Amino acid sequence: MFACIYGGALLGMLIRSWLPEQQVTGDPRDVMKLGIGLIATTTALVLGLLTASAKSAFDTENAEIRASAANLVVLDRTLAQLGPEAAPIRTMLKQAVGRRIELTWPASEREPVKMDSAELQHGGEVIEQSIRALQPANDTQRVLQQKAVAVTSDLLKSRWLVLGQAAGSAIPVPFLVIVVFWLSVIFACFGLLAPANPTLAAVLGLSALSVAAAVFLILEMDRPFSGLIRVSGEPLRYALSQIGGG
C-alpha cells in the first residue's frame, strides 16, 4: 500500500517534469497544506473510532456492575424469604460483596486492584453450593430456591464477563502507535510552515497538549478499574448496605 501511494506521488513528480512550467506552477506550501489536511482528517476519524470503542467498553463494564448490584439485592431478598435456614448464606453473601469492594476499589490508590482474586471466585461458588444444599419445606420455598440459584448463576456469569472485558484492551498498541505517528507528522509540518516566534510556539504547545489529553482520556476509559476515570463502585456499596437487613 505504501509503495502504491508513494509511487503515485513520485509518478506525479515525474509527469510534472514533462509538462510546461506555466501549467504546474504553484506554492510548495499549498502541497504541504493538502498533505497535512489529509493526515489530519484521517487522524480525526481514527480518534473518533478509538473514543467510541473505549467509551463502549467503559459503559459495558459500568452496566455490568449496576446489574450485579441489582441482582445481589434480589438474591438477598430471595434468601430472606426462604427463612432462618438461609441466614448463614446471607451473611456469607454480605462478606463476599464487602470483600469484592475492598479488592476492586481499594481505599488507597497505591494498593493494586485484585479483580481476579481466587478468594472471590471460591466465595461465589460456596454460596451457590450452599443454596443448592437447602432443603425446601414446600413448593413455595422450592420456587424461591430455584430463583436464588438462577440469580447466583447470573452473578457468577456477570463477574466472569467483567473480568474478561477488563483483561483485554479495546485499543491495540500498534493502532495507538500509528495514531501518534500521524499526529507527530502533522505537528512537524505545522512547525515547518510556522515562523519561529514565542507566540506560535505557545499555541502549538497548547494544541499538542490538547490532543495528548484526548488520547489520555481514551486510554483512561479503556482501563475502567484503574487510573483517574474509573467505574464507580457506589452501586455495589449501596447493595452491600441493603444485604442482610429485614
C-alpha positions, 0 to 999 in steps of 0.5 A, spaced: 500 500 500 505 504 501 509 503 495 502 504 491 501 511 494 508 513 494 509 511 487 503 515 485 506 521 488 513 520 485 509 518 478 506 525 479 513 528 480 515 525 474 509 527 469 510 534 472 517 534 469 514 533 462 509 538 462 510 546 461 512 550 467 506 555 466 501 549 467 504 546 474 506 552 477 504 553 484 506 554 492 510 548 495 506 550 501 499 549 498 502 541 497 504 541 504 497 544 506 493 538 502 498 533 505 497 535 512 489 536 511 489 529 509 493 526 515 489 530 519 482 528 517 484 521 517 487 522 524 480 525 526 476 519 524 481 514 527 480 518 534 473 518 533 473 510 532 478 509 538 473 514 543 467 510 541 470 503 542 473 505 549 467 509 551 463 502 549 467 498 553 467 503 559 459 503 559 459 495 558 463 494 564 459 500 568 452 496 566 455 490 568 456 492 575 449 496 576 446 489 574 450 485 579 448 490 584 441 489 582 441 482 582 445 481 589 439 485 592 434 480 589 438 474 591 438 477 598 431 478 598 430 471 595 434 468 601 430 472 606 424 469 604 426 462 604 427 463 612 432 462 618 435 456 614 438 461 609 441 466 614 448 463 614 448 464 606 446 471 607 451 473 611 456 469 607 453 473 601 454 480 605 462 478 606 463 476 599 460 483 596 464 487 602 470 483 600 469 484 592 469 492 594 475 492 598 479 488 592 476 492 586 476 499 589 481 499 594 481 505 599 488 507 597 490 508 590 497 505 591 494 498 593 493 494 586 486 492 584 485 484 585 479 483 580 481 476 579 482 474 586 481 466 587 478 468 594 472 471 590 471 466 585 471 460 591 466 465 595 461 465 589 461 458 588 460 456 596 454 460 596 451 457 590 453 450 593 450 452 599 443 454 596 443 448 592 444 444 599 437 447 602 432 443 603 425 446 601 419 445 606 414 446 600 413 448 593 413 455 595 420 455 598 422 450 592 420 456 587 424 461 591 430 456 591 430 455 584 430 463 583 436 464 588 440 459 584 438 462 577 440 469 580 447 466 583 448 463 576 447 470 573 452 473 578 457 468 577 456 469 569 456 477 570 463 477 574 466 472 569 464 477 563 467 483 567 473 480 568 474 478 561 472 485 558 477 488 563 483 483 561 483 485 554 484 492 551 479 495 546 485 499 543 491 495 540 498 498 541 500 498 534 493 502 532 495 507 538 502 507 535 500 509 528 495 514 531 501 518 534 505 517 528 500 521 524 499 526 529 507 527 530 507 528 522 502 533 522 505 537 528 512 537 524 509 540 518 505 545 522 512 547 525 515 547 518 510 552 515 510 556 522 515 562 523 519 561 529 516 566 534 514 565 542 507 566 540 506 560 535 510 556 539 505 557 545 499 555 541 502 549 538 504 547 545 497 548 547 494 544 541 499 538 542 497 538 549 490 538 547 490 532 543 495 528 548 489 529 553 484 526 548 488 520 547 489 520 555 482 520 556 481 514 551 486 510 554 483 512 561 476 509 559 479 503 556 482 501 563 475 502 567 478 499 574 484 503 574 487 510 573 483 517 574 476 515 570 474 509 573 467 505 574 464 507 580 463 502 585 457 506 589 452 501 586 455 495 589 456 499 596 449 501 596 447 493 595 452 491 600 448 496 605 441 493 603 444 485 604 442 482 610 437 487 613 429 485 614 
